[in-house]
Amino acid sequence: METIRSDVSAWESYGFSAESGERKSTRELLVQHLGRCADRAGLSTGLRALTDYVSASHYLLVRHDVSPEASLEIVVASDWPFNMVRGIAGAIVASQSRMSELEKCLTLLKPSFSHLADDVAVPKGISREYCLIAFHVGRVRMSLLLLFPEHFILSQSKLRDVGVMTGYFASVCCQGAILRQDRELELTEREIECLYWIAEGKTSDEIAVILGISRNTINNYITSVMRKTATKTRSEAIAWAVRNSLV
């Protein structure tokens, strides 16, 4: 009986009449609903539907290609309390930066669970444990973080559904904006040249002589490279260039 009530409730919540046509599963209803929300304006509505599908209380969609110093810029969409986002954003960036490329691949679309720090205030009745599901939109790694009511028994199958559907849904809603940002962050030929010579062990003075431009200009190119690649040192920039087959 509870299952029937749940199906009827889901049917009506997605804008269908419980009396009309053949009754569909909540998964089918969710897919149809996401199709109607498949644009940037419908991102929050679709994420709310995905959150409800797995009986979570709050969603936080983040991207992991921003500078560690700009932690709040990782947020794409959220209905978490702002103080919670501010308290966890830095930890999310740090945890992702510590992961190897292999670990990042192995954890795609696999729900993982972590606990919020003790100093992060949580709304009454909400568990301190949250679920994170990572996926890719183009070249950008993104994650959906879900909060749940205390003592709630999670459905692993529904969590996997949400991971896959969020990846597809975010691809449709966010792909255009991400591609525009990717184009804005593409390295110029000069910047790639500087990366190459840094990888060869050359100093700024030596690169300036090789390229026939001033040392200050070289340093400006290198600063631009680190900003675009969200790296903090020349060594990190070289590692990024190697991973992306630029040097």
SULJODA-V951605 format. One record per residue. N is the residue number from 1. D_FIRST is the distance of its C-alpha to the first C-alpha in Angstrom with 1 decimal. Layout:
# SULJODA-V951605
n->{N N}
d_first->{D_FIRST D_FIRST}
This chain:
# SULJODA-V951605
n->{1 2 3 4 5 6 7 8 9 10 11 12 13 14 15 16 17 18 19 20 21 22 23 24 25 26 27 28 29 30 31 32 33 34 35 36 37 38 39 40 41 42 43 44 45 46 47 48 49 50 51 52 53 54 55 56 57 58 59 60 61 62 63 64 65 66 67 68 69 70 71 72 73 74 75 76 77 78 79 80 81 82 83 84 85 86 87 88 89 90 91 92 93 94 95 96 97 98 99 100 101 102 103 104 105 106 107 108 109 110 111 112 113 114 115 116 117 118 119 120 121 122 123 124 125 126 127 128 129 130 131 132 133 134 135 136 137 138 139 140 141 142 143 144 145 146 147 148 149 150 151 152 153 154 155 156 157 158 159 160 161 162 163 164 165 166 167 168 169 170 171 172 173 174 175 176 177 178 179 180 181 182 183 184 185 186 187 188 189 190 191 192 193 194 195 196 197 198 199 200 201 202 203 204 205 206 207 208 209 210 211 212 213 214 215 216 217 218 219 220 221 222 223 224 225 226 227 228 229 230 231 232 233 234 235 236 237 238 239 240 241 242 243 244 245 246 247}
d_first->{0.0 3.8 5.4 5.1 6.3 8.6 9.9 10.7 12.3 14.2 15.4 16.8 18.2 20.3 21.7 19.9 18.7 15.0 16.7 19.4 20.0 18.0 14.9 16.2 15.1 15.4 18.6 20.1 19.3 21.0 24.0 24.5 24.4 26.9 29.1 29.5 30.3 32.8 35.9 37.3 36.2 32.6 32.7 31.1 28.3 27.5 27.7 25.3 22.7 23.3 23.0 19.7 18.4 19.2 18.2 21.9 23.7 27.0 28.8 32.5 34.1 37.6 40.4 42.9 46.1 47.6 50.3 49.4 51.3 49.1 45.8 44.1 44.9 42.3 39.5 38.3 35.3 33.5 31.5 32.5 34.8 38.3 39.7 37.2 38.2 41.8 41.4 39.7 41.3 44.5 42.7 40.7 44.0 45.8 43.2 43.2 47.0 47.3 45.3 47.3 46.7 45.4 42.9 41.7 41.2 39.3 36.9 35.9 32.1 31.5 29.5 31.7 31.4 34.0 34.6 36.0 39.5 39.9 41.7 38.9 37.2 33.4 31.2 29.7 26.4 27.0 27.8 31.4 30.3 29.8 29.0 31.6 31.4 34.7 35.6 38.6 39.4 42.7 44.9 43.1 40.7 37.8 35.0 31.6 31.1 27.7 27.1 23.9 22.8 24.2 22.5 20.0 19.1 20.0 18.9 22.3 21.2 20.1 23.4 25.3 23.8 24.7 28.2 28.9 27.6 29.4 32.6 32.5 31.5 34.3 36.7 36.3 36.4 39.0 41.1 43.7 44.3 44.5 46.9 49.1 49.2 50.0 52.9 54.1 54.1 55.8 59.0 62.3 65.0 67.0 64.1 63.5 67.2 67.2 64.2 66.1 69.2 67.3 65.8 69.4 70.3 72.3 72.7 72.4 76.2 76.4 73.8 75.7 78.8 77.1 75.4 78.3 76.4 76.5 74.8 72.9 71.5 70.3 68.6 66.9 65.6 64.3 62.6 61.0 59.7 58.2 56.5 55.0 53.9 52.5 54.9 57.1 60.1 62.2 60.9 57.3 58.3 60.0 57.0 54.9 57.5 57.5 53.8 54.0 57.1 59.4 62.1}
